[in-house]
């Protein structure tokens, strides 16, 4: 797609807890290292006209039980844009 358009902007959500989870004594968080900022996006072979911005926010329940997460992320992305 990058060859067909002038510029592409990609916004990626990031949870601050992924940076702190290995310090917390709870097994609930599991292996969240793969969701840390440095592992979240593979920038190898990224085309020049693609900009990737990582938008960080804090949420405690990342699964479908967090009914307000979508609205929270929408507001965060809207404010960023």
C-alpha positions in Angstrom: 0.0 0.0 0.0 2.9 2.4 0.7 3.8 2.4 -3.0 0.3 3.6 -3.9 -0.1 6.6 -1.5 1.9 9.6 -0.4 2.0 9.1 3.3 0.7 6.5 5.8 0.2 7.2 9.5 -0.1 4.3 11.9 -1.2 4.7 15.5 -0.4 1.8 17.8 -1.8 1.4 21.3 0.5 0.6 24.2 -0.3 -0.2 27.8 2.1 1.3 30.4 1.7 -1.8 32.4 3.7 -3.8 29.9 6.8 -1.9 31.0 6.1 -2.4 34.7 4.6 -5.9 34.8 7.8 -7.8 35.3 8.3 -5.7 38.5 4.9 -6.7 39.9 4.4 -9.9 41.9 1.2 -10.9 40.1 1.2 -13.9 37.7 -2.0 -12.4 36.1 0.1 -10.3 33.7 1.9 -13.3 32.3 4.6 -12.6 29.7 3.9 -9.0 28.7 7.5 -8.3 27.6 6.3 -8.9 24.0 4.0 -5.9 24.4 6.8 -3.5 25.6 7.5 -0.5 23.4 10.7 -2.0 22.0 8.9 -5.2 20.9 5.5 -3.8 20.0 6.3 -2.8 16.4 8.9 -4.3 14.0 10.4 -1.3 12.2 12.6 -3.4 9.9 11.9 -2.7 6.2 9.5 0.1 7.1 8.9 2.2 4.0 10.0 5.9 4.1 6.5 7.2 3.8 5.1 5.3 6.8 5.0 7.0 10.2 4.4 4.9 13.2 3.3 6.6 16.5 2.9 4.6 19.7 0.2 6.0 21.9 0.6 4.9 25.6 -2.2 4.8 28.1 -2.9 2.8 31.3 -5.5 0.1 31.6 -5.7 -2.8 34.0 -7.9 -5.3 32.3 -6.8 -5.7 28.7 -9.4 -8.3 27.7 -13.1 -8.1 26.8 -14.2 -7.4 30.4 -13.0 -3.8 30.2 -16.1 -2.2 28.6 -14.7 1.4 28.7 -11.4 0.6 27.0 -12.6 1.3 23.5 -13.9 4.7 24.5 -10.7 5.5 26.4 -8.5 4.6 23.5 -10.7 6.5 21.1 -10.4 9.7 23.2 -6.6 9.2 23.5 -6.2 8.7 19.8 -8.5 11.6 18.9 -6.6 14.0 21.3 -3.3 12.8 19.7 -4.5 13.5 16.2 
